């Protein structure tokens, strides 16, 4: 289920990250927190047609830099964005979780409930982040398929 926050919480979030409280930034945060899937810039553009493409790109870029959102790629290689955990910081994300790509609806889900394996890298390697992907059918699409069969 998507987390719902009010504008005051979004304003506090922007202030915490030393960002100006602009209407476009607040709208992007509101939209992203209302979804339970990652979303792409083109998807955001389609519902936020009063925010121009360059402004939206800059907002997404600065939100990613500040640790508010993280980037995840779908099966087509398109960048999607999802809300970060509260412990993410500027240029240091802690979003090591499974990214599930549904092959039916094409949505990308962040699965936070799984325990991620510890990386045992060879000597001299230091992981700063990692991404784990899985693809298949999400519960919503699975239910639709079961309804068709019955």
MOMOZI-V332806 format. One record per pair of residues at least 6 apart in sequence whose C-alpha atoms are under 6 Angstrom apart, sorted by the first residue. I is the first residue (numbers start at 1). GAP is how many residues later the second one is. D is the distance in whole Angstrom. If there is no record, write none. Layout:
BEGIN
I_GAP_D / I_GAP_D
END
This chain:
BEGIN
1_35_6 / 2_32_6 / 2_33_5 / 2_34_5 / 3_30_6 / 4_29_6 / 4_30_6 / 11_10_6 / 37_71_6 / 37_72_5 / 38_42_6 / 38_43_5 / 38_44_5 / 38_70_5 / 39_41_5 / 39_42_5 / 40_40_4 / 63_6_6 / 64_6_5 / 65_25_6 / 65_26_5 / 66_24_4 / 67_21_5 / 67_22_5 / 67_23_5 / 67_26_6 / 68_16_5 / 69_13_5 / 69_14_4 / 69_15_5 / 70_11_6 / 70_12_6 / 70_14_6 / 71_9_6 / 71_10_5 / 72_7_6 / 72_8_5 / 73_6_5 / 73_7_6 / 88_6_5 / 97_15_5 / 98_13_5 / 98_34_5 / 98_35_6 / 99_10_6 / 99_11_5 / 99_34_5 / 100_8_6 / 100_9_5 / 100_33_6 / 100_34_5 / 100_35_5 / 101_6_6 / 101_7_5 / 101_34_5 / 102_33_6 / 102_34_5 / 102_35_5 / 102_36_5 / 103_33_5 / 103_34_6
END
